[in-house]
Amino acid sequence: MAILIGLMFTFATRLTQLLGYVGMTVLIKVMGLFTLAIGVQFIATGASTLLSRVTLKI
């Protein structure tokens, strides 16, 4: 991931010119979707771990 980010920073000007306005908009939305998916996964993992440790006494 660090290599990918480094390459994107290195070639950011060329990438912007290549993709144009619409391409950059799509790329931003896709990266936001990936970030959201990672966040949801963190929350789901934490919640399932927490709920597995809780015992209900009825």
N, C-alpha and C positions, 0 to 999 in steps of 0.2 A: 504494500500500500504506500509506503514511504517513497519507493522508487517511482510509482505511478504519479504521486503528487509532485515529486521533484521534476519529473518530465513535463507535467502540465505547467508548472511554473516556468520552466525553461523555455517552452514553446508556446507560451500564452498568447503572445502577439500574433504568431502565425496561426494558431488555433482559432483565435477570434476572427481573423481575416478569412480563414477557410470556411468556418461554420456560418458566419454572418449573424445577423440579428436573430432570425428565427431559430437557427441551429443552437445558438447560445441559450435562448429561452428554453428550448427543449432540454438541453443538457442540464441547465439549472434545475428544472422541474424533476428530471430523472434522478439527479444527485439528492435532491430534497426527499424524494420517495425512498431512496436507499437509506438515508439518514433516519427517516421515520420508521422504516422497517427494523433497523438496528435498535432504535429506542423502544419499540413495541416488544422486541425480543428480550431486551433487558428487563422490562417491566414484567413480562410473562414469566420469565425465569425466576425473578425475585419473588413474585407472588406465589408461584407454585412451590418454591422452597419454603416460604413462610407458612403457607397453608398446610404443607405436609408435616410441619412441626407442631401445629396446633391440634390439640386433642379436645374433643367435645365430650363433656360429661353430662349425660342425660339421665 
